[in-house]
Amino acid sequence: MTISPALKVFAWLSFVAEVIIIATGGAVRLTGSGLGCSEWPLCTPDSLVPTEKMGIHGVIEFGNRTMTGLVGILALVVLLLVLHAAGRRRSLLPAVLFAVGGIVLAVGAYVAFTAAGASGAVPMSVVLLVAAITGAVHSLIITPVRRDLVSLAWIVLVGVMAQAVVGGSAVLTGLNPFIVGFHYASSLALVCVTAAFLVRMNAEPGARELAVPKGYAILVHVTSLVLALTIAFGVLTTSNGPHSGDKYVQRDGFDATLLAHVHSWPGYLLFALALAITVIAGIRRLPTRAWSNAFLGVLVVQIVVGIWQANAALPPLLVGIHMVLAALSAAAYVVVVLRMKRPVTALSLSAVR
């Protein structure tokens, strides 16, 4: 399979767009624009776009929704380019048919439920997701090569579609803090998946083997758990802070000050582990050393911003920067994890035989 220049460009654009939408989503929350559009998928009961009386909050919220559309288009382009490269028409044509069929059925479901006086948004979304998941399964079955790239591309596209539904659910539930928090966490996960796609796109296909000492690999995976825990407490802390997306929204009910301290504990442990990983990789010249340096660098900046924002009474700009840095640090760490393996060599294969 040949990786075309177009695929490389759109894969990078997809990654960048996933990072940007975290910034625009953060802007929605930090400016109190979470209910700038009161409905979903329409902005108001009678308009797809915000009206003049909705002011700047409607513009900010609708801008984030528009960004979601761009992210979805880029994910779709990446998928189509991957399918064309991996299986040509054999893989590409069925995916297009699933897409067209899903859209037709989804529009039909929306019209039918709306005509019956019910909300058509949920059945429309369910039909689209079912069509996409079915198309993904079929695509992986019939595509002969690079199923790693095909599966990652499908995960991003289906994830973006699901994200739109989660975002709509956040609006329809009046910005339920748990849904809003999950919305951010899943956005961050998509950043990690697009980062993984970039790594695998430039890697040799086929079986892989561990390229670092086993103890080092265990340390890296333990650090992954601490990173996930740090992010989880960060999301929970933000859910109970002053930036809920709308001044009338109720928080989760936890003590934000206490959570801020709890969030810092795994954060400092994460820094210690990241430092250990970086030092070991540098001393032993492991293939992870470049990206462990990058991860440590982003993490240090993130910690500095985190301390700064806490001492400055959580100014929105610093909170937004902290959110984006969390996504970038997670993406860099994904590369560290993937760099721990290399293609299986002929010598390794003969040893197995």
Secondary structure, DSSP 8 states (H G I E B T S, - for coil): ----HHHHHHHHHHHHHHHHHHHHHHHHHHTT-TTSS-SSSSSBTTBSS--GGGHHHHHHHHHHHHHHHHHHHHHHHHHHHHHHHHHHHHHHHHHHHHHHHHHHHHHHHHHHHHHTTS--HHHHHHHHHHHHHHHHHHHHHH--S-HHHHHHHHHHHHHHHHHHHHHHHHHHTT--HHHHHHHHHHHHHHHHHHHHHHHHHTS--S-EEE-S-HHHHHHHHHHHHHHHHHHHHHHHHHHTSS-SSSTT----SS-HHHHHHHHHHHHHHHHHHHHHHHHHHHHHT-TTHHHHHHHHHHHHHHHHHHHHHHHTT--HHHHHHHHHHHHHHHHHHHHHHHTTEEE--HHHHHHH-
